[in-house]
Amino acid sequence: MGARSTTLLLALALALPAAAQGQAGDAIAYKPPAGDLKPRRVAGNMRGAVQSLPSVLVLTPDHLALTVSEQPTLLWFLSAPTRAPVEIALVDPRQSAPVLERTVSGERAGIQAFRLDEGSVRLERGIAYQWSVALVVDAAQRSRDVVTAGAVMRVEPSPAARDALAAGDAGRRAAVLAAEGIWYDALAALSNALAQHPGDSRLRGGRIAMLEQAGLAEAAAFERRP
């Protein structure tokens, strides 16, 4: 390619609208953190429950996933509405009883969010907490619960993650956090922005990409529905 052609292509690239450049730069590529990658995710096991119940799944990779927030947003998926009570629990491995138990509504299908700042629990750095979502089929026989679980650990943000947290654009913020291995905050950035702008295809595409990269195919397929 000659010098004139190279100059012309460079000029065209610089002339692209900022929004188009942003979309190209905001591709989500989640990079699992180094360290503990042993399987941690538990699928929504039926364990003798009524077969008509929907499936439920914590939206986390199958390893110890990270946050930089002391009160992160935990996201989970419900395949269909249910009247069964839905119980969210958070367990500190240093304690025998859950540090948080909360009953929430399962009246709508899709991706759901639970913010830890709705309670008094604050995550300590370096502790691998387990959190779960359970559909309570029979309060007298909790062994019949449909349960899904994952793990979360709070870490100190890297300089890149700290800068990303201050970014105004949610897509860009999520892209940097995902590349830094900060799963929970990246997914929350996209989900919070989508709650305000549900028609934004760039944000939805980013969330679908994260779900697929974590092997959360059912939730990703639900998101692709028209």
Secondary structure as GFF3:
##gff-version 3
##sequence-region A 1 226
A	DSSP	alpha_helix	3	15	.	.	.	ID=ss1
A	DSSP	alpha_helix	18	25	.	.	.	ID=ss2
A	DSSP	beta_strand	42	45	.	.	.	ID=ss3
A	DSSP	beta_strand	56	58	.	.	.	ID=ss4
A	DSSP	beta_strand	65	67	.	.	.	ID=ss5
A	DSSP	beta_strand	73	78	.	.	.	ID=ss6
A	DSSP	beta_strand	86	91	.	.	.	ID=ss7
A	DSSP	beta_strand	100	104	.	.	.	ID=ss8
A	DSSP	beta_strand	110	115	.	.	.	ID=ss9
A	DSSP	three_ten_helix	116	118	.	.	.	ID=ss10
A	DSSP	beta_strand	128	135	.	.	.	ID=ss11
A	DSSP	three_ten_helix	142	144	.	.	.	ID=ss12
A	DSSP	beta_strand	146	154	.	.	.	ID=ss13
A	DSSP	alpha_helix	159	165	.	.	.	ID=ss14
A	DSSP	alpha_helix	170	179	.	.	.	ID=ss15
A	DSSP	alpha_helix	183	196	.	.	.	ID=ss16
A	DSSP	alpha_helix	201	213	.	.	.	ID=ss17
A	DSSP	alpha_helix	217	224	.	.	.	ID=ss18
###
